[in-house]
Amino acid sequence: MELRRGAGQRRWRPAMPPAYHRGAPYRVAHACFECRISFKIDVDIRSSDPADKPCPHCGARLHWMGRSFKPPGKRNIAQWRKVEALWRAGFRFSSYRSHPEAEPMPEKPGQVPDFVVRNPSHPFRRK
């Protein structure tokens, strides 16, 4: 290698500093309540406020749901209404690993109003 460098056949390049984020893109689930579909979109991990993005199907605003969001089936309108009601109340879908004591999200749409009243300081609720 040294002989090649000395003969000019091998150029020396200084080491480049690593990029800020070297791993896979940070992807967060976004949902469109109009189309009842969900997308995982790359987000900037340095910003605390997710940017508004339009739905590629209908153009409505996509809503930041959280990394652990599991969308209901497209035809399950009742569950999509439940998810929308939770989102409008400020709840986001994060991992329970960091908050094992937190009450789980309701499974049925009729349980949402009581859940919202019971959990004013839930760790997944934004103020």
N, C-alpha and C positions, 0 to 999 in steps of 0.2 A: 504494500500500500504506500509506504514511504517513497519507494522508487518511482511509482506512478505519479505521486504528487510532485516529486522533484523533476520529473520529465514533463510535467504540465498536462498529463493525461487525466489527472484526477483533481478537480477543483475542491477546495475546502470551503464549506458553507458554515457560517456560524449557526449555532442552535437557535431555533425560533422559540420564543416564549409560548407556553401552552395557552390555548384559548381559555376564556373564562369558564365555560361549561364544556367539559370534554366528553361527557356521557351521552346517552340517548336524549332526545328532546323531552322536555317536561310536558306531558300531555294531560289535559284536564277535560272531563266530560262537559259538554255544553248541550242544552236541549232546546228544541223549538216546540213550544206548546201548541202552535197553530198546526204544524205538520205531524206532531207527535213522533218526532225522531230525535236521535241523539248522535252527537259527533264527539270524538276526542280531538282536540285542537292543541297545537303547540302554543305554549304561553311563555312569556318572559318571567323567569323565576325571581328576578330582581324587583319586579313591580308588585306592589301590594294590591293594586286595583286592576282587575282584569278588564281588558278592553272590550267594548261592544263589537260584536261581529254580526253580519247579516246571515240569515239562513240561505244556503245555496239553492234551496228549492222554492221558497216562497218570498224571501227577502225580509221576513220579520226578524226581530232581534233575537239572537241566541242568548240563552241564560246560562251563566256559570253555575254548574251543579256541584262540582267537587270530584276528587279523584276516585271515590268509591261508589259513584252513582251507577246503579244497574237499572236501565230503562225498562219500563213495562212493555208488553207487546203493543204494537201499533193499534190494534183493534180494542184493546182494553181501556176504554175511555174513562171508566171510573177510577182506575189507578192513575191515569195521567192527570185527572182532576185532583186527586190526592197529592200527587207530586207537585203540581202547580200551587195548591193551597199551602203546602209546606214551604215551598220556595218564597211565596209572597209573604209568609210569616217570618222569613229570615233564616230558615234552616237550609244548611248545605250538607252535602253527603260526603263525610270524611271517614277515615278509618277509626274504628273503635279501639284499636290497639293502644293508642295514647290516652284514651279515656274509657277504660273498661267499666267504670262505675256509672256512666251515662245511660239514661233510659233509651232503649232502642226506639227507632222510628215506628210509628203505627203501621200496621199491616192493612187495615181496612179504612176506606175513606171516611166512614162515620166516626172514627176514633180521632180524627185530626183536631177538631175544635177543643176537646178535652186535653189532648196532648199539648197543644199550644198554650193553654191556660196553665197547665201543671208545670211547664218548663220555661219560665221566663229567663232563666240564666243557663240554659242548656249549652254545653261547650260547642255545639255545631250551629248555634244560632248567632247570626250577625245582628248587631244593634243598628 
